[in-house]
Amino acid sequence: MIQKILLADDNPELLSTCSELLQGYGFKVCTAGNFAELEKAFVTETPDLLICDIMFGDHETGPDFYKRITESGRMPKVPVVYVSGLVDSRTERPFVNESEVAMYSKPFNIEKLVADIRAVSSSVHSARAA
């Protein structure tokens, strides 16, 4: 069950607004405004889901960071949602079946995102319990 979300973006307004909205839906939310905070939060918070900007940082993208950190063996793989102004309706990819990666355009529809998180939540929980 997805209960704790780590939200990573270099836009403080987006972090604040999305954090409040997701908390309103009953999720525990921790935030990171840069890669150092993201890496620390990944270790200390052990999130069930990562929502991360694609173009997050000057030298590394969100997907690059996630791949590096999970392949190092120091962090568990968790489902990830990438959000970006570079994604549009043609390239959006919601969670489907047991997919562990989704992409949403900015600004994203929070209700649609929450519905997709809840729909995939039970399959993620089942896979982790096995």
MODELLER restraints for C-alpha pairs under 7 A, 6 or more apart:
rsr = mdl.restraints
at = mdl.atoms
rsr.add(forms.Gaussian(group=physical.xy_distance, feature=features.Distance(at['CA:1:A'], at['CA:121:A']), mean=5.02, stdev=0.5))
rsr.add(forms.Gaussian(group=physical.xy_distance, feature=features.Distance(at['CA:1:A'], at['CA:122:A']), mean=5.61, stdev=0.5))
rsr.add(forms.Gaussian(group=physical.xy_distance, feature=features.Distance(at['CA:1:A'], at['CA:124:A']), mean=6.87, stdev=0.5))
rsr.add(forms.Gaussian(group=physical.xy_distance, feature=features.Distance(at['CA:1:A'], at['CA:125:A']), mean=4.90, stdev=0.5))
rsr.add(forms.Gaussian(group=physical.xy_distance, feature=features.Distance(at['CA:2:A'], at['CA:48:A']), mean=5.19, stdev=0.5))
rsr.add(forms.Gaussian(group=physical.xy_distance, feature=features.Distance(at['CA:2:A'], at['CA:49:A']), mean=6.61, stdev=0.5))
rsr.add(forms.Gaussian(group=physical.xy_distance, feature=features.Distance(at['CA:2:A'], at['CA:121:A']), mean=5.34, stdev=0.5))
rsr.add(forms.Gaussian(group=physical.xy_distance, feature=features.Distance(at['CA:3:A'], at['CA:27:A']), mean=5.24, stdev=0.5))
rsr.add(forms.Gaussian(group=physical.xy_distance, feature=features.Distance(at['CA:3:A'], at['CA:28:A']), mean=6.12, stdev=0.5))
rsr.add(forms.Gaussian(group=physical.xy_distance, feature=features.Distance(at['CA:3:A'], at['CA:48:A']), mean=6.39, stdev=0.5))
rsr.add(forms.Gaussian(group=physical.xy_distance, feature=features.Distance(at['CA:4:A'], at['CA:27:A']), mean=5.83, stdev=0.5))
rsr.add(forms.Gaussian(group=physical.xy_distance, feature=features.Distance(at['CA:4:A'], at['CA:28:A']), mean=4.67, stdev=0.5))
rsr.add(forms.Gaussian(group=physical.xy_distance, feature=features.Distance(at['CA:4:A'], at['CA:29:A']), mean=5.77, stdev=0.5))
rsr.add(forms.Gaussian(group=physical.xy_distance, feature=features.Distance(at['CA:4:A'], at['CA:47:A']), mean=5.08, stdev=0.5))
rsr.add(forms.Gaussian(group=physical.xy_distance, feature=features.Distance(at['CA:4:A'], at['CA:48:A']), mean=5.28, stdev=0.5))
rsr.add(forms.Gaussian(group=physical.xy_distance, feature=features.Distance(at['CA:4:A'], at['CA:49:A']), mean=6.66, stdev=0.5))
rsr.add(forms.Gaussian(group=physical.xy_distance, feature=features.Distance(at['CA:5:A'], at['CA:27:A']), mean=6.84, stdev=0.5))
rsr.add(forms.Gaussian(group=physical.xy_distance, feature=features.Distance(at['CA:5:A'], at['CA:28:A']), mean=6.22, stdev=0.5))
rsr.add(forms.Gaussian(group=physical.xy_distance, feature=features.Distance(at['CA:5:A'], at['CA:29:A']), mean=4.88, stdev=0.5))
rsr.add(forms.Gaussian(group=physical.xy_distance, feature=features.Distance(at['CA:5:A'], at['CA:30:A']), mean=6.39, stdev=0.5))
rsr.add(forms.Gaussian(group=physical.xy_distance, feature=features.Distance(at['CA:5:A'], at['CA:47:A']), mean=5.42, stdev=0.5))
rsr.add(forms.Gaussian(group=physical.xy_distance, feature=features.Distance(at['CA:5:A'], at['CA:48:A']), mean=5.95, stdev=0.5))
rsr.add(forms.Gaussian(group=physical.xy_distance, feature=features.Distance(at['CA:5:A'], at['CA:49:A']), mean=4.89, stdev=0.5))
rsr.add(forms.Gaussian(group=physical.xy_distance, feature=features.Distance(at['CA:5:A'], at['CA:50:A']), mean=5.83, stdev=0.5))
rsr.add(forms.Gaussian(group=physical.xy_distance, feature=features.Distance(at['CA:6:A'], at['CA:29:A']), mean=5.88, stdev=0.5))
rsr.add(forms.Gaussian(group=physical.xy_distance, feature=features.Distance(at['CA:6:A'], at['CA:30:A']), mean=4.95, stdev=0.5))
rsr.add(forms.Gaussian(group=physical.xy_distance, feature=features.Distance(at['CA:6:A'], at['CA:31:A']), mean=5.62, stdev=0.5))
rsr.add(forms.Gaussian(group=physical.xy_distance, feature=features.Distance(at['CA:6:A'], at['CA:47:A']), mean=5.78, stdev=0.5))
rsr.add(forms.Gaussian(group=physical.xy_distance, feature=features.Distance(at['CA:6:A'], at['CA:49:A']), mean=6.26, stdev=0.5))
rsr.add(forms.Gaussian(group=physical.xy_distance, feature=features.Distance(at['CA:6:A'], at['CA:50:A']), mean=4.85, stdev=0.5))
rsr.add(forms.Gaussian(group=physical.xy_distance, feature=features.Distance(at['CA:6:A'], at['CA:51:A']), mean=6.19, stdev=0.5))
rsr.add(forms.Gaussian(group=physical.xy_distance, feature=features.Distance(at['CA:7:A'], at['CA:15:A']), mean=6.90, stdev=0.5))
rsr.add(forms.Gaussian(group=physical.xy_distance, feature=features.Distance(at['CA:7:A'], at['CA:29:A']), mean=6.94, stdev=0.5))
rsr.add(forms.Gaussian(group=physical.xy_distance, feature=features.Distance(at['CA:7:A'], at['CA:30:A']), mean=6.21, stdev=0.5))
rsr.add(forms.Gaussian(group=physical.xy_distance, feature=features.Distance(at['CA:7:A'], at['CA:31:A']), mean=4.74, stdev=0.5))
rsr.add(forms.Gaussian(group=physical.xy_distance, feature=features.Distance(at['CA:7:A'], at['CA:32:A']), mean=6.30, stdev=0.5))
rsr.add(forms.Gaussian(group=physical.xy_distance, feature=features.Distance(at['CA:7:A'], at['CA:50:A']), mean=6.05, stdev=0.5))
rsr.add(forms.Gaussian(group=physical.xy_distance, feature=features.Distance(at['CA:7:A'], at['CA:51:A']), mean=4.83, stdev=0.5))
rsr.add(forms.Gaussian(group=physical.xy_distance, feature=features.Distance(at['CA:7:A'], at['CA:52:A']), mean=6.02, stdev=0.5))
rsr.add(forms.Gaussian(group=physical.xy_distance, feature=features.Distance(at['CA:8:A'], at['CA:31:A']), mean=5.71, stdev=0.5))
rsr.add(forms.Gaussian(group=physical.xy_distance, feature=features.Distance(at['CA:8:A'], at['CA:32:A']), mean=4.64, stdev=0.5))
rsr.add(forms.Gaussian(group=physical.xy_distance, feature=features.Distance(at['CA:8:A'], at['CA:33:A']), mean=5.87, stdev=0.5))
rsr.add(forms.Gaussian(group=physical.xy_distance, feature=features.Distance(at['CA:8:A'], at['CA:38:A']), mean=6.57, stdev=0.5))
rsr.add(forms.Gaussian(group=physical.xy_distance, feature=features.Distance(at['CA:8:A'], at['CA:51:A']), mean=6.15, stdev=0.5))
rsr.add(forms.Gaussian(group=physical.xy_distance, feature=features.Distance(at['CA:8:A'], at['CA:52:A']), mean=4.66, stdev=0.5))
rsr.add(forms.Gaussian(group=physical.xy_distance, feature=features.Distance(at['CA:8:A'], at['CA:53:A']), mean=6.42, stdev=0.5))
rsr.add(forms.Gaussian(group=physical.xy_distance, feature=features.Distance(at['CA:9:A'], at['CA:15:A']), mean=6.37, stdev=0.5))
rsr.add(forms.Gaussian(group=physical.xy_distance, feature=features.Distance(at['CA:9:A'], at['CA:32:A']), mean=6.55, stdev=0.5))
rsr.add(forms.Gaussian(group=physical.xy_distance, feature=features.Distance(at['CA:9:A'], at['CA:33:A']), mean=5.32, stdev=0.5))
rsr.add(forms.Gaussian(group=physical.xy_distance, feature=features.Distance(at['CA:9:A'], at['CA:52:A']), mean=6.03, stdev=0.5))
rsr.add(forms.Gaussian(group=physical.xy_distance, feature=features.Distance(at['CA:9:A'], at['CA:53:A']), mean=5.28, stdev=0.5))
rsr.add(forms.Gaussian(group=physical.xy_distance, feature=features.Distance(at['CA:9:A'], at['CA:56:A']), mean=6.18, stdev=0.5))
rsr.add(forms.Gaussian(group=physical.xy_distance, feature=features.Distance(at['CA:10:A'], at['CA:33:A']), mean=4.75, stdev=0.5))
rsr.add(forms.Gaussian(group=physical.xy_distance, feature=features.Distance(at['CA:10:A'], at['CA:34:A']), mean=6.09, stdev=0.5))
rsr.add(forms.Gaussian(group=physical.xy_distance, feature=features.Distance(at['CA:10:A'], at['CA:56:A']), mean=6.15, stdev=0.5))
rsr.add(forms.Gaussian(group=physical.xy_distance, feature=features.Distance(at['CA:12:A'], at['CA:33:A']), mean=6.95, stdev=0.5))
rsr.add(forms.Gaussian(group=physical.xy_distance, feature=features.Distance(at['CA:15:A'], at['CA:31:A']), mean=6.73, stdev=0.5))
rsr.add(forms.Gaussian(group=physical.xy_distance, feature=features.Distance(at['CA:19:A'], at['CA:29:A']), mean=6.00, stdev=0.5))
rsr.add(forms.Gaussian(group=physical.xy_distance, feature=features.Distance(at['CA:23:A'], at['CA:29:A']), mean=6.45, stdev=0.5))
rsr.add(forms.Gaussian(group=physical.xy_distance, feature=features.Distance(at['CA:32:A'], at['CA:38:A']), mean=4.96, stdev=0.5))
rsr.add(forms.Gaussian(group=physical.xy_distance, feature=features.Distance(at['CA:34:A'], at['CA:57:A']), mean=6.78, stdev=0.5))
rsr.add(forms.Gaussian(group=physical.xy_distance, feature=features.Distance(at['CA:43:A'], at['CA:75:A']), mean=6.89, stdev=0.5))
rsr.add(forms.Gaussian(group=physical.xy_distance, feature=features.Distance(at['CA:48:A'], at['CA:78:A']), mean=6.02, stdev=0.5))
rsr.add(forms.Gaussian(group=physical.xy_distance, feature=features.Distance(at['CA:49:A'], at['CA:78:A']), mean=5.63, stdev=0.5))
rsr.add(forms.Gaussian(group=physical.xy_distance, feature=features.Distance(at['CA:49:A'], at['CA:79:A']), mean=5.15, stdev=0.5))
rsr.add(forms.Gaussian(group=physical.xy_distance, feature=features.Distance(at['CA:49:A'], at['CA:80:A']), mean=5.79, stdev=0.5))
rsr.add(forms.Gaussian(group=physical.xy_distance, feature=features.Distance(at['CA:50:A'], at['CA:78:A']), mean=6.93, stdev=0.5))
rsr.add(forms.Gaussian(group=physical.xy_distance, feature=features.Distance(at['CA:50:A'], at['CA:79:A']), mean=6.41, stdev=0.5))
rsr.add(forms.Gaussian(group=physical.xy_distance, feature=features.Distance(at['CA:50:A'], at['CA:80:A']), mean=4.66, stdev=0.5))
rsr.add(forms.Gaussian(group=physical.xy_distance, feature=features.Distance(at['CA:50:A'], at['CA:81:A']), mean=6.16, stdev=0.5))
rsr.add(forms.Gaussian(group=physical.xy_distance, feature=features.Distance(at['CA:51:A'], at['CA:80:A']), mean=5.78, stdev=0.5))
rsr.add(forms.Gaussian(group=physical.xy_distance, feature=features.Distance(at['CA:51:A'], at['CA:81:A']), mean=4.61, stdev=0.5))
rsr.add(forms.Gaussian(group=physical.xy_distance, feature=features.Distance(at['CA:51:A'], at['CA:82:A']), mean=5.87, stdev=0.5))
rsr.add(forms.Gaussian(group=physical.xy_distance, feature=features.Distance(at['CA:52:A'], at['CA:62:A']), mean=6.09, stdev=0.5))
rsr.add(forms.Gaussian(group=physical.xy_distance, feature=features.Distance(at['CA:52:A'], at['CA:81:A']), mean=6.22, stdev=0.5))
rsr.add(forms.Gaussian(group=physical.xy_distance, feature=features.Distance(at['CA:52:A'], at['CA:82:A']), mean=4.98, stdev=0.5))
rsr.add(forms.Gaussian(group=physical.xy_distance, feature=features.Distance(at['CA:52:A'], at['CA:83:A']), mean=6.11, stdev=0.5))
rsr.add(forms.Gaussian(group=physical.xy_distance, feature=features.Distance(at['CA:53:A'], at['CA:62:A']), mean=5.95, stdev=0.5))
rsr.add(forms.Gaussian(group=physical.xy_distance, feature=features.Distance(at['CA:53:A'], at['CA:82:A']), mean=5.53, stdev=0.5))
rsr.add(forms.Gaussian(group=physical.xy_distance, feature=features.Distance(at['CA:53:A'], at['CA:83:A']), mean=4.82, stdev=0.5))
rsr.add(forms.Gaussian(group=physical.xy_distance, feature=features.Distance(at['CA:53:A'], at['CA:84:A']), mean=5.65, stdev=0.5))
rsr.add(forms.Gaussian(group=physical.xy_distance, feature=features.Distance(at['CA:54:A'], at['CA:61:A']), mean=5.58, stdev=0.5))
rsr.add(forms.Gaussian(group=physical.xy_distance, feature=features.Distance(at['CA:54:A'], at['CA:62:A']), mean=4.65, stdev=0.5))
rsr.add(forms.Gaussian(group=physical.xy_distance, feature=features.Distance(at['CA:54:A'], at['CA:63:A']), mean=6.41, stdev=0.5))
rsr.add(forms.Gaussian(group=physical.xy_distance, feature=features.Distance(at['CA:54:A'], at['CA:82:A']), mean=5.72, stdev=0.5))
rsr.add(forms.Gaussian(group=physical.xy_distance, feature=features.Distance(at['CA:54:A'], at['CA:83:A']), mean=6.02, stdev=0.5))
rsr.add(forms.Gaussian(group=physical.xy_distance, feature=features.Distance(at['CA:54:A'], at['CA:84:A']), mean=5.62, stdev=0.5))
rsr.add(forms.Gaussian(group=physical.xy_distance, feature=features.Distance(at['CA:55:A'], at['CA:61:A']), mean=5.08, stdev=0.5))
rsr.add(forms.Gaussian(group=physical.xy_distance, feature=features.Distance(at['CA:55:A'], at['CA:62:A']), mean=6.26, stdev=0.5))
rsr.add(forms.Gaussian(group=physical.xy_distance, feature=features.Distance(at['CA:56:A'], at['CA:62:A']), mean=5.54, stdev=0.5))
rsr.add(forms.Gaussian(group=physical.xy_distance, feature=features.Distance(at['CA:69:A'], at['CA:75:A']), mean=6.18, stdev=0.5))
rsr.add(forms.Gaussian(group=physical.xy_distance, feature=features.Distance(at['CA:70:A'], at['CA:76:A']), mean=6.01, stdev=0.5))
rsr.add(forms.Gaussian(group=physical.xy_distance, feature=features.Distance(at['CA:70:A'], at['CA:77:A']), mean=5.77, stdev=0.5))
rsr.add(forms.Gaussian(group=physical.xy_distance, feature=features.Distance(at['CA:79:A'], at['CA:100:A']), mean=4.35, stdev=0.5))
rsr.add(forms.Gaussian(group=physical.xy_distance, feature=features.Distance(at['CA:79:A'], at['CA:101:A']), mean=5.85, stdev=0.5))
rsr.add(forms.Gaussian(group=physical.xy_distance, feature=features.Distance(at['CA:80:A'], at['CA:100:A']), mean=6.18, stdev=0.5))
rsr.add(forms.Gaussian(group=physical.xy_distance, feature=features.Distance(at['CA:80:A'], at['CA:101:A']), mean=5.01, stdev=0.5))
rsr.add(forms.Gaussian(group=physical.xy_distance, feature=features.Distance(at['CA:80:A'], at['CA:102:A']), mean=6.45, stdev=0.5))
rsr.add(forms.Gaussian(group=physical.xy_distance, feature=features.Distance(at['CA:81:A'], at['CA:101:A']), mean=5.79, stdev=0.5))
rsr.add(forms.Gaussian(group=physical.xy_distance, feature=features.Distance(at['CA:81:A'], at['CA:102:A']), mean=4.68, stdev=0.5))
rsr.add(forms.Gaussian(group=physical.xy_distance, feature=features.Distance(at['CA:81:A'], at['CA:103:A']), mean=5.56, stdev=0.5))
rsr.add(forms.Gaussian(group=physical.xy_distance, feature=features.Distance(at['CA:82:A'], at['CA:102:A']), mean=6.19, stdev=0.5))
rsr.add(forms.Gaussian(group=physical.xy_distance, feature=features.Distance(at['CA:82:A'], at['CA:103:A']), mean=4.69, stdev=0.5))
rsr.add(forms.Gaussian(group=physical.xy_distance, feature=features.Distance(at['CA:82:A'], at['CA:104:A']), mean=6.32, stdev=0.5))
rsr.add(forms.Gaussian(group=physical.xy_distance, feature=features.Distance(at['CA:83:A'], at['CA:103:A']), mean=5.74, stdev=0.5))
rsr.add(forms.Gaussian(group=physical.xy_distance, feature=features.Distance(at['CA:83:A'], at['CA:104:A']), mean=4.87, stdev=0.5))
rsr.add(forms.Gaussian(group=physical.xy_distance, feature=features.Distance(at['CA:83:A'], at['CA:105:A']), mean=5.58, stdev=0.5))
rsr.add(forms.Gaussian(group=physical.xy_distance, feature=features.Distance(at['CA:83:A'], at['CA:106:A']), mean=6.08, stdev=0.5))
rsr.add(forms.Gaussian(group=physical.xy_distance, feature=features.Distance(at['CA:84:A'], at['CA:104:A']), mean=6.71, stdev=0.5))
rsr.add(forms.Gaussian(group=physical.xy_distance, feature=features.Distance(at['CA:84:A'], at['CA:105:A']), mean=5.18, stdev=0.5))
rsr.add(forms.Gaussian(group=physical.xy_distance, feature=features.Distance(at['CA:84:A'], at['CA:106:A']), mean=5.16, stdev=0.5))
rsr.add(forms.Gaussian(group=physical.xy_distance, feature=features.Distance(at['CA:85:A'], at['CA:105:A']), mean=5.57, stdev=0.5))
rsr.add(forms.Gaussian(group=physical.xy_distance, feature=features.Distance(at['CA:85:A'], at['CA:106:A']), mean=4.81, stdev=0.5))
rsr.add(forms.Gaussian(group=physical.xy_distance, feature=features.Distance(at['CA:86:A'], at['CA:105:A']), mean=7.00, stdev=0.5))
rsr.add(forms.Gaussian(group=physical.xy_distance, feature=features.Distance(at['CA:87:A'], at['CA:104:A']), mean=6.44, stdev=0.5))
rsr.add(forms.Gaussian(group=physical.xy_distance, feature=features.Distance(at['CA:87:A'], at['CA:105:A']), mean=4.65, stdev=0.5))
rsr.add(forms.Gaussian(group=physical.xy_distance, feature=features.Distance(at['CA:88:A'], at['CA:105:A']), mean=5.30, stdev=0.5))
rsr.add(forms.Gaussian(group=physical.xy_distance, feature=features.Distance(at['CA:92:A'], at['CA:103:A']), mean=5.24, stdev=0.5))
rsr.add(forms.Gaussian(group=physical.xy_distance, feature=features.Distance(at['CA:92:A'], at['CA:104:A']), mean=5.10, stdev=0.5))
rsr.add(forms.Gaussian(group=physical.xy_distance, feature=features.Distance(at['CA:92:A'], at['CA:105:A']), mean=6.44, stdev=0.5))
rsr.add(forms.Gaussian(group=physical.xy_distance, feature=features.Distance(at['CA:93:A'], at['CA:102:A']), mean=5.16, stdev=0.5))
rsr.add(forms.Gaussian(group=physical.xy_distance, feature=features.Distance(at['CA:93:A'], at['CA:103:A']), mean=4.87, stdev=0.5))
rsr.add(forms.Gaussian(group=physical.xy_distance, feature=features.Distance(at['CA:93:A'], at['CA:104:A']), mean=6.54, stdev=0.5))
rsr.add(forms.Gaussian(group=physical.xy_distance, feature=features.Distance(at['CA:94:A'], at['CA:102:A']), mean=4.86, stdev=0.5))
rsr.add(forms.Gaussian(group=physical.xy_distance, feature=features.Distance(at['CA:94:A'], at['CA:103:A']), mean=6.13, stdev=0.5))
rsr.add(forms.Gaussian(group=physical.xy_distance, feature=features.Distance(at['CA:94:A'], at['CA:104:A']), mean=7.00, stdev=0.5))
rsr.add(forms.Gaussian(group=physical.xy_distance, feature=features.Distance(at['CA:94:A'], at['CA:116:A']), mean=6.89, stdev=0.5))
rsr.add(forms.Gaussian(group=physical.xy_distance, feature=features.Distance(at['CA:95:A'], at['CA:101:A']), mean=6.56, stdev=0.5))
rsr.add(forms.Gaussian(group=physical.xy_distance, feature=features.Distance(at['CA:95:A'], at['CA:102:A']), mean=5.18, stdev=0.5))
rsr.add(forms.Gaussian(group=physical.xy_distance, feature=features.Distance(at['CA:95:A'], at['CA:116:A']), mean=6.12, stdev=0.5))
rsr.add(forms.Gaussian(group=physical.xy_distance, feature=features.Distance(at['CA:95:A'], at['CA:120:A']), mean=6.62, stdev=0.5))
rsr.add(forms.Gaussian(group=physical.xy_distance, feature=features.Distance(at['CA:97:A'], at['CA:120:A']), mean=6.97, stdev=0.5))
rsr.add(forms.Gaussian(group=physical.xy_distance, feature=features.Distance(at['CA:98:A'], at['CA:120:A']), mean=6.73, stdev=0.5))
rsr.add(forms.Gaussian(group=physical.xy_distance, feature=features.Distance(at['CA:98:A'], at['CA:123:A']), mean=6.25, stdev=0.5))
